[in-house]
Amino acid sequence: MEAELPEQGPGMDFLEYLGPDTSAIVFRLLDGPADLARASAVSRSWRRFVIENQFSKIQCLRAYPEVANFVDIEVRSSSGSSVPRNARRSAAAEFDKLERDHRVYMQLSHGLLSPYNTKDCISHCVGASSTDRYPDEAMENTLDAADRVGWDGSYWSSRGHRDPALAECLMYRLQTHLCLVDEIRMQPFKAFFRDDEPIYSAKRIRFQMGCLKSPPWSGTTIYSEDEGQLIADSNYIWTYTSPEFPMLQENVLQSFKLPHPVLCIGGVVKIELLGGVVKDAFDGLYYICVSHVQIMGMPLSGKLAVAPRGTGVVLSYYPTPRKNCLWTKRC
């Protein structure tokens, strides 16, 4: 026979009634930041329980595992300087840190868990692994939906290779440091000016997302001597790698939906083009050509930013929105 639980009196605290372990199980079942905010507003003890158990961080991690890449949280002023923390090693100082983390994760979870309409999140091009004829076949052409301008083609082309297995890549910067990405769209280029109108698609495609480390170059040049440095893997902390997708040899905007929406931490997306298909009739080399690219998702608030630290990333929160929260060519 099951023991009967005592009736809860009007003055009894729910947390005391269930105990911390059972209460933690219940709090983890809350659906979103609004529920968590309401729970933390019930009383001081409830708020302390929410903060000390880091339920706001748990909500973010449960929805987007990429959040695990954050090694620290910072609150910054509008000028960019870090807001100092209590330097004393005490229980009060530790709670102060947890309270700041809670505040930032609540801001993050609002962006992660709110409904959104997808849009193209690309801000500008970073660089390509190679370019055949610059600037006529530069990767900036992939930002234009048209595959021709007048009688000229509008596309990016790799250099030719004798080995069809060699991979190429295109790298783009998104509109903010943090973006939700759920789909990449790409259209291979059809050489309409050739008699046989070949389509220079890739065999397969894969995506990486991550954060730029301190840049080893200066200025805004993204081609010639600096291009290899801009796309080198050693300059990035990659926080997500997608599975490979087969690419059709068709001159249409093809959709590559990710298995689940991904939090792009750092605002950089690398598109890997794995293997050529068409051998050029003129020189017998394999080329990959792309006419248009879209990275679909939603940019998160400009109050949130990231910076590399070791092998991880620091999440920064600006309570006052920054004037220039979007990336520029110099970022």
VOPAGU-2260 file (C-alpha; in pm, 1 decimal, decimal comma):
REM VOPAGU-2260
SITE   aa  ch    i         X         Y         Z
SITE  MET   A    0       0,0       0,0       0,0
SITE  GLU   A    1     144,4     335,6    -102,5
SITE  ALA   A    2     208,4     588,9     171,6
SITE  GLU   A    3      -5,0     900,2     148,0
SITE  LEU   A    4     175,4    1230,7     105,6
SITE  PRO   A    5      84,5    1501,0     353,1
SITE  GLU   A    6    -142,7    1771,3     224,5
SITE  GLN   A    7      36,9    2087,6     122,6
SITE  GLY   A    8     -63,6    2378,3     337,8
SITE  PRO   A    9    -120,1    2730,0     205,1
SITE  GLY   A   10     212,6    2848,8     345,9
SITE  MET   A   11     425,2    2552,3     238,1
SITE  ASP   A   12     694,5    2612,4     -24,4
SITE  PHE   A   13     676,5    2382,6    -326,6
SITE  LEU   A   14    1055,1    2337,8    -322,3
SITE  GLU   A   15    1055,1    2233,4      44,4
SITE  TYR   A   16     760,1    2002,6     -15,3
SITE  LEU   A   17     927,0    1805,6    -297,9
SITE  GLY   A   18    1289,2    1851,4    -199,1
SITE  PRO   A   19    1573,6    1977,7    -419,0
SITE  ASP   A   20    1625,6    1659,7    -625,9
SITE  THR   A   21    1262,0    1613,1    -731,3
SITE  SER   A   22    1219,6    1987,9    -779,2
SITE  ALA   A   23    1519,5    1992,7   -1015,0
SITE  ILE   A   24    1355,0    1720,8   -1226,6
SITE  VAL   A   25    1036,6    1928,6   -1248,8
SITE  PHE   A   26    1221,0    2250,0   -1338,4
SITE  ARG   A   27    1408,7    2075,1   -1619,7
SITE  LEU   A   28    1072,9    2000,5   -1782,5
SITE  LEU   A   29     987,8    2368,8   -1826,6
SITE  ASP   A   30     940,0    2441,0   -2197,4
SITE  GLY   A   31    1102,0    2778,2   -2248,7
SITE  PRO   A   32    1250,5    3099,0   -2107,3
SITE  ALA   A   33     907,9    3248,2   -2027,7
SITE  ASP   A   34     823,8    2955,3   -1798,4
SITE  LEU   A   35    1162,4    2981,2   -1631,6
SITE  ALA   A   36    1124,3    3357,4   -1584,9
SITE  ARG   A   37     783,7    3309,7   -1421,2
SITE  ALA   A   38     921,5    3041,0   -1190,7
SITE  SER   A   39    1214,1    3258,6   -1081,7
SITE  ALA   A   40     970,7    3543,6   -1003,0
SITE  VAL   A   41     772,8    3340,8    -748,4
SITE  SER   A   42    1005,7    3414,8    -457,8
SITE  ARG   A   43    1366,7    3477,4    -367,0
SITE  SER   A   44    1420,6    3110,4    -283,8
SITE  TRP   A   45    1280,4    3002,6    -622,3
SITE  ARG   A   46    1498,6    3252,2    -803,8
SITE  ARG   A   47    1804,6    3133,2    -616,5
SITE  PHE   A   48    1716,4    2770,7    -695,1
SITE  VAL   A   49    1684,4    2851,7   -1069,2
SITE  ILE   A   50    2015,2    3038,6   -1077,0
SITE  GLU   A   51    2220,3    2793,1    -870,5
SITE  ASN   A   52    2105,3    2494,8   -1080,2
SITE  GLN   A   53    2173,9    2678,2   -1410,1
SITE  PHE   A   54    1837,7    2586,0   -1561,2
SITE  SER   A   55    1865,6    2863,3   -1821,0
SITE  LYS   A   56    2189,8    2708,2   -1951,1
SITE  ILE   A   57    2031,6    2362,1   -1946,3
SITE  GLN   A   58    1744,1    2488,3   -2163,7
SITE  CYS   A   59    1989,3    2627,0   -2420,0
SITE  LEU   A   60    2200,5    2309,2   -2423,1
SITE  ARG   A   61    1898,4    2086,2   -2461,7
SITE  ALA   A   62    1784,0    2275,5   -2772,1
SITE  TYR   A   63    2128,3    2346,9   -2925,2
SITE  PRO   A   64    2422,5    2125,2   -2817,4
SITE  GLU   A   65    2665,9    2375,0   -2977,2
SITE  VAL   A   66    2617,2    2589,4   -2663,5
SITE  ALA   A   67    2863,7    2352,4   -2492,3
SITE  ASN   A   68    3142,9    2537,1   -2678,7
SITE  PHE   A   69    3103,2    2839,9   -2448,1
SITE  VAL   A   70    3381,9    2822,9   -2190,0
SITE  ASP   A   71    3289,4    3146,3   -2011,6
SITE  ILE   A   72    3033,0    3428,1   -1997,5
SITE  GLU   A   73    3109,7    3800,3   -1993,6
SITE  VAL   A   74    2889,5    4105,6   -1948,1
SITE  ARG   A   75    3028,1    4405,8   -2132,1
SITE  SER   A   76    2954,9    4776,0   -2141,0
SITE  SER   A   77    2852,8    4951,9   -2464,5
SITE  SER   A   78    3217,7    5057,1   -2509,3
SITE  GLY   A   79    3320,9    4690,0   -2517,9
SITE  SER   A   80    3499,0    4674,7   -2181,0
SITE  SER   A   81    3417,5    4385,0   -1951,1
SITE  VAL   A   82    3202,2    4462,4   -1647,5
SITE  PRO   A   83    3417,4    4368,5   -1343,9
SITE  ARG   A   84    3310,8    4080,7   -1127,4
SITE  ASN   A   85    3340,0    4046,4    -752,6
SITE  ALA   A   86    3702,7    3937,3    -710,9
SITE  ARG   A   87    3657,7    3789,8    -362,6
SITE  ARG   A   88    3653,1    3410,6    -339,8
SITE  SER   A   89    3333,5    3366,5    -146,8
SITE  ALA   A   90    2987,2    3216,5    -174,4
SITE  ALA   A   91    2852,9    3563,4    -257,2
SITE  ALA   A   92    3103,7    3603,8    -539,4
SITE  GLU   A   93    3018,8    3260,7    -679,2
SITE  PHE   A   94    2645,9    3337,2    -673,4
SITE  ASP   A   95    2716,7    3672,0    -841,5
SITE  LYS   A   96    2886,7    3484,2   -1126,3
SITE  LEU   A   97    2600,4    3235,2   -1155,8
SITE  GLU   A   98    2349,4    3521,3   -1158,9
SITE  ARG   A   99    2534,3    3692,2   -1448,2
SITE  ASP   A  100    2551,5    3365,8   -1639,6
SITE  HIS   A  101    2178,8    3315,1   -1583,9
SITE  ARG   A  102    2104,0    3661,7   -1719,0
SITE  VAL   A  103    2303,3    3597,9   -2037,7
SITE  TYR   A  104    2164,6    3249,1   -2095,3
SITE  MET   A  105    1810,8    3382,3   -2054,3
SITE  GLN   A  106    1886,1    3637,4   -2327,4
SITE  LEU   A  107    2031,3    3360,7   -2545,2
SITE  SER   A  108    1744,8    3118,5   -2484,8
SITE  HIS   A  109    1491,1    3383,6   -2588,2
SITE  GLY   A  110    1657,7    3397,0   -2931,3
SITE  LEU   A  111    1709,7    3022,3   -2957,9
SITE  LEU   A  112    1361,0    2911,3   -2856,7
SITE  SER   A  113    1138,0    3180,7   -3010,3
SITE  PRO   A  114     961,4    3109,8   -3343,1
SITE  TYR   A  115    1128,5    3272,2   -3644,5
SITE  ASN   A  116    1098,7    3314,9   -4019,5
SITE  THR   A  117    1406,0    3210,0   -4214,1
SITE  LYS   A  118    1602,8    3455,0   -4425,9
SITE  ASP   A  119    1934,2    3462,4   -4609,2
SITE  CYS   A  120    2190,4    3538,2   -4335,3
SITE  ILE   A  121    2500,7    3602,7   -4552,5
SITE  SER   A  122    2674,9    3934,2   -4488,0
SITE  HIS   A  123    2974,1    3903,6   -4723,3
SITE  CYS   A  124    3232,1    3670,3   -4872,8
SITE  VAL   A  125    3549,5    3573,6   -4686,9
SITE  GLY   A  126    3742,3    3374,6   -4944,8
SITE  ALA   A  127    3760,1    3074,8   -5175,4
SITE  SER   A  128    4008,2    2789,1   -5191,6
SITE  SER   A  129    4089,6    2895,5   -5549,3
SITE  THR   A  130    3952,7    3122,1   -5822,5
SITE  ASP   A  131    4010,4    3059,2   -6191,6
SITE  ARG   A  132    3976,9    3409,5   -6340,1
SITE  TYR   A  133    3962,9    3691,0   -6087,7
SITE  PRO   A  134    3760,6    3914,0   -6079,4
SITE  ASP   A  135    3534,6    3782,9   -6359,3
SITE  GLU   A  136    3472,8    3453,0   -6177,6
SITE  ALA   A  137    3503,4    3582,9   -5818,2
SITE  MET   A  138    3291,1    3431,6   -5541,0
SITE  GLU   A  139    3109,3    3764,3   -5488,0
SITE  ASN   A  140    2909,9    3661,9   -5794,5
SITE  THR   A  141    2748,2    3388,0   -5583,0
SITE  LEU   A  142    2562,1    3654,0   -5383,4
SITE  ASP   A  143    2368,9    3757,1   -5697,5
SITE  ALA   A  144    2069,8    3536,4   -5772,6
SITE  ALA   A  145    2110,3    3582,4   -6150,2
SITE  ASP   A  146    2341,4    3339,9   -6330,4
SITE  ARG   A  147    2416,9    3591,8   -6604,1
SITE  VAL   A  148    2449,5    3967,0   -6645,1
SITE  GLY   A  149    2373,5    4054,3   -7005,5
SITE  TRP   A  150    2579,4    3812,3   -7212,9
SITE  ASP   A  151    2825,4    3741,5   -6932,3
SITE  GLY   A  152    2795,6    3465,0   -6676,4
SITE  SER   A  153    2768,0    3554,1   -6306,4
SITE  TYR   A  154    2936,4    3272,5   -6112,7
SITE  TRP   A  155    3240,7    3157,1   -5917,7
SITE  SER   A  156    3478,4    2906,2   -6073,0
SITE  SER   A  157    3753,1    2705,4   -5910,5
SITE  ARG   A  158    4084,5    2648,6   -6082,8
SITE  GLY   A  159    4107,6    2336,8   -6295,5
SITE  HIS   A  160    4240,7    2010,5   -6150,0
SITE  ARG   A  161    4349,0    1686,7   -6310,7
SITE  ASP   A  162    4228,4    1490,8   -6006,8
SITE  PRO   A  163    3846,3    1504,2   -5982,2
SITE  ALA   A  164    3861,4    1409,2   -5612,0
SITE  LEU   A  165    4025,6    1736,9   -5505,6
SITE  ALA   A  166    3799,2    1949,6   -5286,2
SITE  GLU   A  167    3727,9    2322,8   -5304,8
SITE  CYS   A  168    3560,0    2550,9   -5052,8
SITE  LEU   A  169    3374,7    2880,8   -5024,6
SITE  MET   A  170    3368,3    3070,9   -4695,5
SITE  TYR   A  171    3107,2    3329,5   -4593,6
SITE  ARG   A  172    3050,7    3564,3   -4301,0
SITE  LEU   A  173    2699,4    3580,4   -4156,7
SITE  GLN   A  174    2521,9    3893,5   -4036,1
SITE  THR   A  175    2586,4    3848,6   -3662,6
SITE  HIS   A  176    2819,7    3656,6   -3433,4
SITE  LEU   A  177    2540,8    3410,5   -3352,9
SITE  CYS   A  178    2296,8    3279,0   -3614,1
SITE  LEU   A  179    2055,6    2990,0   -3630,1
SITE  VAL   A  180    2111,5    2800,6   -3955,5
SITE  ASP   A  181    1877,2    2530,2   -4082,8
SITE  GLU   A  182    1935,9    2518,0   -4458,0
SITE  ILE   A  183    2198,9    2597,9   -4721,5
SITE  ARG   A  184    2095,8    2652,0   -5081,7
SITE  MET   A  185    2334,0    2631,5   -5375,5
SITE  GLN   A  186    2297,4    2645,8   -5752,7
SITE  PRO   A  187    2566,8    2493,0   -5977,0
SITE  PHE   A  188    2657,1    2695,8   -6284,7
SITE  LYS   A  189    2546,8    2589,6   -6630,6
SITE  ALA   A  190    2789,3    2713,0   -6898,3
SITE  PHE   A  191    2524,8    2848,1   -7135,6
SITE  PHE   A  192    2798,1    2987,9   -7363,3
SITE  ARG   A  193    2924,0    2635,2   -7448,7
SITE  ASP   A  194    2763,6    2422,5   -7719,7
SITE  ASP   A  195    2704,2    2127,6   -7485,8
SITE  GLU   A  196    2609,2    2356,5   -7189,9
SITE  PRO   A  197    2793,4    2156,3   -6919,5
SITE  ILE   A  198    2691,9    2194,7   -6552,9
SITE  TYR   A  199    2999,1    2219,1   -6327,9
SITE  SER   A  200    2852,9    2082,4   -6005,5
SITE  ALA   A  201    3031,7    1912,4   -5717,5
SITE  LYS   A  202    2975,9    1547,3   -5633,0
SITE  ARG   A  203    2905,1    1609,7   -5266,4
SITE  ILE   A  204    2878,6    1903,5   -5030,0
SITE  ARG   A  205    2948,9    1955,0   -4657,6
SITE  PHE   A  206    2932,2    2251,6   -4419,3
SITE  GLN   A  207    3137,9    2372,9   -4124,4
SITE  MET   A  208    3049,6    2657,4   -3888,1
SITE  GLY   A  209    3274,9    2836,8   -3646,6
SITE  CYS   A  210    3460,7    3131,9   -3505,2
SITE  LEU   A  211    3757,4    3326,0   -3638,2
SITE  LYS   A  212    4069,8    3333,0   -3422,4
SITE  SER   A  213    4288,7    3644,4   -3414,8
SITE  PRO   A  214    4350,8    3717,5   -3786,4
SITE  PRO   A  215    4711,7    3676,9   -3907,6
SITE  TRP   A  216    4660,1    3931,0   -4186,2
SITE  SER   A  217    4574,1    4299,3   -4214,3
SITE  GLY   A  218    4351,7    4500,1   -4443,7
SITE  THR   A  219    4046,3    4384,7   -4634,7
SITE  THR   A  220    4201,2    4189,1   -4923,7
SITE  ILE   A  221    4039,0    3848,3   -4957,4
SITE  TYR   A  222    4216,3    3727,4   -5269,4
SITE  SER   A  223    4567,3    3672,8   -5408,3
SITE  GLU   A  224    4835,7    3627,7   -5138,7
SITE  ASP   A  225    4602,5    3661,5   -4840,0
SITE  GLU   A  226    4335,6    3421,9   -4957,7
SITE  GLY   A  227    4507,6    3106,2   -4835,1
SITE  GLN   A  228    4544,0    3256,1   -4486,9
SITE  LEU   A  229    4178,2    3358,4   -4472,5
SITE  ILE   A  230    4043,7    3009,5   -4537,0
SITE  ALA   A  231    4305,9    2805,6   -4349,8
SITE  ASP   A  232    4143,9    2575,7   -4090,0
SITE  SER   A  233    4410,6    2673,7   -3835,9
SITE  ASN   A  234    4257,3    3022,9   -3819,7
SITE  TYR   A  235    3916,8    2899,0   -3701,1
SITE  ILE   A  236    3750,9    2716,2   -3415,1
SITE  TRP   A  237    3498,7    2489,1   -3586,1
SITE  THR   A  238    3199,2    2415,3   -3363,5
SITE  TYR   A  239    2985,7    2218,7   -3610,6
SITE  THR   A  240    3043,4    1989,4   -3909,3
SITE  SER   A  241    2748,9    1863,3   -4111,5
SITE  PRO   A  242    2709,4    1523,9   -4275,8
SITE  GLU   A  243    2786,2    1503,4   -4648,7
SITE  PHE   A  244    2505,7    1564,1   -4897,5
SITE  PRO   A  245    2496,8    1445,7   -5260,1
SITE  MET   A  246    2470,6    1727,8   -5514,4
SITE  LEU   A  247    2263,8    1698,4   -5830,8
SITE  GLN   A  248    2411,2    1794,6   -6165,4
SITE  GLU   A  249    2122,6    2031,1   -6228,3
SITE  ASN   A  250    2114,6    2406,5   -6285,3
SITE  VAL   A  251    1864,0    2474,4   -6005,1
SITE  LEU   A  252    1885,7    2620,8   -5655,5
SITE  GLN   A  253    1930,0    2300,1   -5456,5
SITE  SER   A  254    1829,4    2278,4   -5090,6
SITE  PHE   A  255    2048,4    2108,9   -4829,3
SITE  LYS   A  256    1851,8    2098,3   -4504,4
SITE  LEU   A  257    2052,9    2022,9   -4193,7
SITE  PRO   A  258    1938,5    1732,0   -3972,8
SITE  HIS   A  259    1839,2    1993,4   -3713,6
SITE  PRO   A  260    1877,7    2372,2   -3682,3
SITE  VAL   A  261    2234,1    2461,2   -3578,8
SITE  LEU   A  262    2364,5    2751,2   -3370,4
SITE  CYS   A  263    2646,7    2898,0   -3578,5
SITE  ILE   A  264    2890,4    3028,6   -3315,9
SITE  GLY   A  265    3118,8    3293,9   -3461,6
SITE  GLY   A  266    2924,8    3372,6   -3778,2
SITE  VAL   A  267    3151,9    3189,2   -4026,7
SITE  VAL   A  268    3024,7    2917,9   -4263,4
SITE  LYS   A  269    3256,3    2708,9   -4477,2
SITE  ILE   A  270    3101,1    2523,8   -4771,2
SITE  GLU   A  271    3312,7    2228,1   -4879,3
SITE  LEU   A  272    3268,9    2114,0   -5240,3
SITE  LEU   A  273    3387,5    1754,6   -5247,8
SITE  GLY   A  274    3494,8    1640,4   -5592,3
SITE  GLY   A  275    3437,4    1757,9   -5947,0
SITE  VAL   A  276    3203,9    1595,0   -6200,2
SITE  VAL   A  277    3266,2    1753,1   -6542,2
SITE  LYS   A  278    3596,4    1737,7   -6731,0
SITE  ASP   A  279    3632,7    2052,8   -6938,8
SITE  ALA   A  280    3640,0    1981,4   -7312,2
SITE  PHE   A  281    3906,0    2246,8   -7378,9
SITE  ASP   A  282    4181,3    2161,7   -7127,9
SITE  GLY   A  283    4074,7    1824,4   -6984,3
SITE  LEU   A  284    4064,6    1962,0   -6626,3
SITE  TYR   A  285    3789,1    1935,2   -6367,1
SITE  TYR   A  286    3621,0    2257,0   -6248,4
SITE  ILE   A  287    3350,9    2337,7   -5993,7
SITE  CYS   A  288    3135,2    2642,2   -6066,3
SITE  VAL   A  289    2863,3    2795,5   -5847,9
SITE  SER   A  290    2618,5    3064,4   -5955,4
SITE  HIS   A  291    2430,5    3133,2   -5629,9
SITE  VAL   A  292    2448,2    3055,9   -5255,3
SITE  GLN   A  293    2205,8    3124,8   -4970,2
SITE  ILE   A  294    2251,4    3039,3   -4600,8
SITE  MET   A  295    1904,4    3030,5   -4450,2
SITE  GLY   A  296    1822,5    3088,1   -4085,3
SITE  MET   A  297    1794,4    3376,4   -3839,5
SITE  PRO   A  298    2055,5    3617,9   -3700,0
SITE  LEU   A  299    2036,5    3648,3   -3320,7
SITE  SER   A  300    2043,3    3970,3   -3121,9
SITE  GLY   A  301    2334,8    4209,5   -3162,1
SITE  LYS   A  302    2349,5    4220,1   -2781,4
SITE  LEU   A  303    2526,4    3883,6   -2800,4
SITE  ALA   A  304    2880,1    3836,7   -2932,9
SITE  VAL   A  305    3157,2    3578,2   -2915,1
SITE  ALA   A  306    3535,6    3573,4   -2895,0
SITE  PRO   A  307    3781,8    3280,7   -2904,3
SITE  ARG   A  308    3958,7    3163,2   -2589,6
SITE  GLY   A  309    4184,3    2860,5   -2614,3
SITE  THR   A  310    3994,6    2581,5   -2785,3
SITE  GLY   A  311    3658,0    2727,5   -2684,8
SITE  VAL   A  312    3455,2    3045,1   -2720,8
SITE  VAL   A  313    3350,6    3316,7   -2474,5
SITE  LEU   A  314    2992,0    3441,0   -2495,1
SITE  SER   A  315    2961,6    3816,5   -2434,4
SITE  TYR   A  316    2645,5    4009,7   -2351,6
SITE  TYR   A  317    2601,7    4383,5   -2415,0
SITE  PRO   A  318    2303,6    4512,7   -2210,0
SITE  THR   A  319    2308,3    4831,1   -2421,2
SITE  PRO   A  320    2277,5    4748,0   -2793,9
SITE  ARG   A  321    2590,7    4833,4   -2991,1
SITE  LYS   A  322    2566,2    5080,8   -3278,0
SITE  ASN   A  323    2751,2    4849,5   -3516,6
SITE  CYS   A  324    2629,9    4503,7   -3419,0
SITE  LEU   A  325    2656,3    4358,5   -3769,7
SITE  TRP   A  326    2975,4    4237,2   -3932,0
SITE  THR   A  327    3159,0    4466,1   -4170,1
SITE  LYS   A  328    3429,7    4390,4   -4423,7
SITE  ARG   A  329    3688,9    4464,0   -4154,5
SITE  CYS   A  330    3552,7    4215,8   -3898,5
